[in-house]
């Protein structure tokens, strides 16, 4: 079996972190996107009810909420999430924590169940102090159906 990294006398240390709710406060993004779904499709389900099911695939949440048209709702939600991505904020202290791990020689991985086209705009790329500047970071998507990773 081929080795992915050259042999090292030191043990490999890696830390995987979830994007939403761990690195970034994306609640304002999700709340805005959900409001758009309600407005465009004439639905009346409070964000708090939707939020109770976060962590599940969107189609599963829609089924739990009793909505059959999950594909149309999902398209609206995706578009609204991308448009509201600027509302995501790093949690206080995240930058320092990530840089401390990198300085200590850790490899960092950022994992999300979101498609990268929705996750990437939430990441504050324009801020030179942001965790995106951690050069060893990997942004990945993991779900029961697929796993893919790419460099930021």
C-alpha positions as CSV (number, residue, x, y, z in Angstrom):
1,X,0.0,0.0,0.0
2,X,1.5,3.4,-1.0
3,X,2.3,5.9,1.8
4,X,0.5,9.2,1.5
5,X,3.0,11.2,3.7
6,X,6.7,10.6,4.0
7,X,7.7,8.7,7.1
8,X,8.2,10.9,10.1
9,X,9.9,10.1,13.4
10,X,7.1,12.0,15.1
11,X,3.6,10.8,15.4
12,X,1.1,12.4,13.2
13,X,-1.4,14.7,15.0
14,X,-4.6,15.8,13.3
15,X,-7.7,17.6,14.5
16,X,-11.0,17.6,12.5
17,X,-13.4,20.4,13.3
18,X,-17.0,20.9,12.1
19,X,-17.7,24.1,10.3
20,X,-21.2,25.1,11.5
21,X,-21.5,25.7,15.2
22,X,-17.9,24.9,16.0
23,X,-15.8,27.2,13.9
24,X,-18.4,29.5,12.6
25,X,-21.7,30.8,14.0
26,X,-23.8,30.2,10.9
27,X,-27.2,30.4,12.7
28,X,-27.9,33.9,11.1
29,X,-27.3,32.4,7.7
30,X,-29.5,29.5,8.3
31,X,-32.2,31.6,9.8
32,X,-32.2,34.0,6.8
33,X,-32.3,31.0,4.3
34,X,-35.2,29.4,6.2
35,X,-37.1,32.7,6.2
36,X,-36.6,32.8,2.4
37,X,-38.0,29.3,2.1
38,X,-41.1,30.3,4.1
39,X,-41.6,33.5,2.1
40,X,-41.2,31.9,-1.4
41,X,-43.2,28.8,-0.7
42,X,-45.9,30.1,1.6
43,X,-45.0,28.0,4.6
44,X,-45.4,28.7,8.2
45,X,-42.9,26.8,10.4
46,X,-40.8,28.8,12.9
47,X,-37.1,28.6,12.5
48,X,-36.8,27.1,15.9
49,X,-38.8,24.1,14.7
50,X,-36.5,23.7,11.7
51,X,-33.4,24.2,13.9
52,X,-34.4,21.3,16.2
53,X,-33.5,18.9,13.3
54,X,-30.2,20.5,12.2
55,X,-27.5,17.9,11.6
56,X,-29.8,15.8,9.4
57,X,-29.9,16.0,5.6
58,X,-32.2,18.7,4.4
59,X,-34.6,16.1,2.8
60,X,-34.9,14.3,6.1
61,X,-35.7,17.6,7.9
62,X,-38.4,18.4,5.3
63,X,-39.9,15.0,5.7
64,X,-40.0,15.4,9.5
65,X,-41.7,18.7,9.1
66,X,-44.3,17.2,6.7
67,X,-43.1,18.8,3.4
68,X,-43.1,16.6,0.3
69,X,-41.6,19.2,-2.2
70,X,-38.1,19.0,-0.6
71,X,-36.1,19.5,-3.9
72,X,-37.7,22.9,-4.6
73,X,-37.4,24.0,-1.0
74,X,-33.8,22.8,-1.0
75,X,-32.9,24.9,-4.1
76,X,-34.4,28.0,-2.4
77,X,-32.6,27.3,0.8
78,X,-29.2,26.7,-1.0
79,X,-29.5,30.0,-3.0
80,X,-30.5,32.0,0.1
81,X,-27.7,30.4,2.1
82,X,-25.1,31.5,-0.4
83,X,-26.6,35.0,-0.6
84,X,-26.6,35.3,3.2
85,X,-23.1,33.7,3.8
86,X,-21.7,37.1,4.8
87,X,-23.7,36.8,8.0
88,X,-21.5,33.9,9.2
89,X,-19.0,34.9,12.0
90,X,-16.1,33.1,13.5
91,X,-16.6,32.3,17.2
92,X,-14.4,34.4,19.5
93,X,-11.0,32.9,19.9
94,X,-11.2,30.4,17.0
95,X,-8.3,32.1,15.1
96,X,-6.0,31.8,18.0
97,X,-6.9,28.2,18.8
98,X,-6.3,27.1,15.1
99,X,-3.0,28.9,14.9
100,X,-1.9,27.3,18.2
101,X,-2.6,23.9,16.9
102,X,-0.8,24.6,13.6
103,X,2.2,26.0,15.5
104,X,2.3,22.8,17.6
105,X,2.5,20.8,14.4
106,X,-1.0,19.6,14.1
107,X,-2.8,19.0,10.8
108,X,-6.2,20.6,10.7
109,X,-9.3,19.4,8.9
110,X,-12.6,21.2,8.5
111,X,-15.5,19.0,7.9
112,X,-19.1,19.8,6.9
113,X,-22.1,18.0,5.5
114,X,-22.8,21.0,3.2
115,X,-21.8,21.0,-0.4
116,X,-18.7,23.1,-0.8
117,X,-20.5,25.7,-2.9
118,X,-22.6,26.5,0.1
119,X,-19.8,26.1,2.7
120,X,-17.1,28.1,1.1
121,X,-18.9,31.5,0.9
122,X,-19.4,31.3,4.7
123,X,-15.7,31.1,5.3
124,X,-14.3,34.7,5.8
125,X,-11.7,34.6,3.0
126,X,-11.1,38.3,2.9
127,X,-9.9,38.5,6.5
128,X,-6.2,37.9,6.6
129,X,-6.5,36.8,10.2
130,X,-9.2,34.2,9.6
131,X,-8.7,30.5,10.1
132,X,-8.7,30.1,6.3
133,X,-5.1,31.4,6.5
134,X,-4.1,28.2,8.3
135,X,-2.3,26.8,5.3
136,X,-2.6,23.2,6.5
137,X,-6.4,23.2,6.7
138,X,-8.5,21.0,4.5
139,X,-12.1,21.7,3.8
140,X,-14.1,18.5,3.3
141,X,-17.6,17.3,2.8
142,X,-18.6,14.1,4.5
143,X,-21.9,12.4,4.3
144,X,-23.1,8.8,4.2
145,X,-23.3,9.0,0.4
146,X,-20.1,10.8,-0.4
147,X,-16.8,12.0,0.9
148,X,-14.5,14.5,-0.9
149,X,-11.8,16.8,0.3
150,X,-10.1,19.8,-1.4
151,X,-7.6,22.5,-0.4
152,X,-9.1,25.8,0.6
